[in-house]
Amino acid sequence: MNKFTGKYCNDFLEGSTTIYNYVPFTRYPYLFYAQLAGIQNIGPKYFNDSEFSQEFLINYTMEGQGSFTLFNEEHILKQGDLIFMNNFYRRLFKPIEGSSWKFACLHIFPNEILSQLYQKILEKQKWLIHGVDENAVVPYIKRIIKLLSAGVSKNEIPISNCIYELLLSIYSLAIPADSTEVDSELSSVITYIRENYCSPINLSDILKNTSYSKNHLERLFKDRMKMTINDYLTDLRLKKSQSLILATDTPFKEVAAQVGLPDYRALVYMYKKMFSMSPGEYKEHGKLPAEPTLVDTFVPNKTIV
């Protein structure tokens, strides 16, 4: 059996935070557990050369640039670069002389769901994704740090939920609008919805961006997507609001505005209907989201078989 090996120097500058779960505390196989989570300002002596570790790694460059070598190939990581990989393989992180480097990182203990998600992403994308918005990654890791600091045993459900939301965020980045296969005309409609659902759009706005009649579009959408347009919009807004509520401290009124809802009452109505609880109760319970749906898995420009 291969055994973990590594040489490293943790030269972290002021402002760095790393929380560890080395016990490890992994009570349930269906939950996600973090081995460590951190926001790290890298000093000039830092390096991490290791292999044969069991965890999965998420690393996101927030500022500056650094060097990352995998399979004997060096890559220069810049702001917005996201790594998602299995830590089994030998990798080397080190700073670039004269450059600052700040990254967010998360190590996750493996389970079956994580392994399946990882393989799905590898089918569409390599382990490195460029140009990722910080809000798609960093707020989740910051919340995980906060929850780990308060104790793993009493926060295992919120931690698992936050990791799951982060993984779905990475999945959507790696497979953009990508896995339920539809024709090109409907693809443009879905792309419009996904790009604008955070604004208060409705069916009338969508119809202005297609040549289809209202009745034809509604029938086509239901046939291809197995849900109505309103259900699709609601699902997108719900998933985005879940991320904001569980991974940030955004006020509920602002959450409603950021997901295209008219006001806080509409957000409450949506959560009461979907979860039989208010947004505040949902945040307190840290409820696990459902499995990925067609909203998470849409691939344009093809035909359903």
PyMOL commands that set and color helices and strands:
alter all, ss='L'
color gray80, all
select helices_A, chain A and resi 112-124+134-136+138-150+156-174+184-196+203-207+214-225+229-247+252-258+264-275+279-285
alter helices_A, ss='H'
color red, helices_A
select strands_A, chain A and resi 5-9+17-20+34-41+47-51+56-70+73-78+82-86+91-95+101-108+128-129
alter strands_A, ss='S'
color yellow, strands_A
deselect
rebuild
show_as cartoon
